[in-house]
C-alpha cells in the first residue's frame, strides 16, 4: 500500500491518510511526524497497526491530561474517568504510567494537597478526610504516611468550628446542645477524643 495523500482535517492537530487513492484513517499530526509519513511512501499492514495503536494511546494520554488540567486527581480518579470513555484497560494503564512517570499523577502530593484544603478551608477532621481519601482510591499506607494529624491543632480547629455552630443552638437545653454539637463535629470528621474534649470545654 502506498500513501497517496496526507490531508489536514478541520481539527488542525489531525490529518487524514489516504492509501492507494482511498481514505484509510485519521491520525494525530504529531504521530505522522513521529513516523515520518510522506506521500509516495509504501507501508505494510503491521506498520499501520503500530501507527494506529500509538494514535489511540495518544488520545487516551490527552484525555488524562485534560482531566488533570482542572486540578490534582488521584490515580484511581483518573482511571475511573478514562474507563468511563470506554478506552481499553491496556491503553489506560499506559496513559496512567505516562502521567506518573512525569509526576502529573502523584498520590502522595494529591493527598497532601487534599488534606490541606479540607482541614484549612473546609475545617474537616482527620476521620472525615481519611474516609474521603479512601473513597478516592488513595492507598491507606499513603494516607497514614501523610495524615499525621496534630491533636492540639485538630482540637483548636474543632473548637473554633464548634463555637460558631453553638450559636445556632442557644435556644436549646444543654442536653440538646450536647447531642447536636457532638453530632455536628462527628459529621465533620473529628475523632471521638477531640469531640469529647470540645464538648467538655464548651458545655
Beta strands, then each sheet from edge to edge (+ up, - down):
strand 1: 3-8
strand 2: 14-19
strand 3: 22-28
sheet 1: 1+ 2- 3+
end
